[in-house]
Amino acid sequence: MEILVNSEPREVAGPTLSAALQELGYSGGAFATALNGHFVPRDRRGEQTLSAGDRIEVLAPMQGG
């Protein structure tokens, strides 16, 4: 199905947010996720199902001063 990831169209087969993130290479490290503008906690990603056209935002923490 086609979804938007950080405003870019991507094709994924995974039915859940967790599966799609793994498929897209977001398997390690600390990052936050939002689905259609709503924050999704890490422990809820596996139960959050996706639909065609969904918008996912993946945000990594930045370091610096």
N, C-alpha and C positions, 0 to 999 in steps of 0.2 A: 504494500500500500504506500501511497505517497503522503509524506508528512513534511512539515517545515521544521528544521533544526537550526536554531540561531538564525532564522530568516532565510535559510537556504533550502530548496527542495531536496529531499532525500527519499530514497526507496528503501523500505524495510519489510521484513517478513515477520518479525517478532510481534506477537499479539499484545504484549504488555510493555510498559515503559522500561522496566528492567531489561527485558529481552532485547528491545530496540537499542538501548544504550550499550549493551554488550556487543551487539552486532555492529554498531557504529564506532567501537573502539574505546568507549568510556567505561572501562572495567576497573581501573585502579585510581587511586588518589582521591583527594577530597574535592567534591564539587556539589553544587546545589542544582536542583532541577525545578522547573515550573512547567506545567501542562496547561495550555490555553490561558495563561496568565495567573494560574493558581499554584502556589508552592506545593511540591510533593516531597514529604520527608523520605529519607533513604529507606526506612523500613516499610514504606507503603508503595514503593515503586513496582514490586512484584505483583501487586493486586490491582494496579491502575491499568485498565485496558485502553488500547488505542483505537482510533477510528481514522479513516482516510481524511486528510486535511487538518489533522491536529497540529498544534504549534507547540514545540518543545524548546525551552530555553535551558542551556547548560552553562552554568557560571562557576568559574574556578576562582578561589581566593587569590588576591594579589598581595605581594609583599613589597615593602618599600616605605619611604618616608615622605 
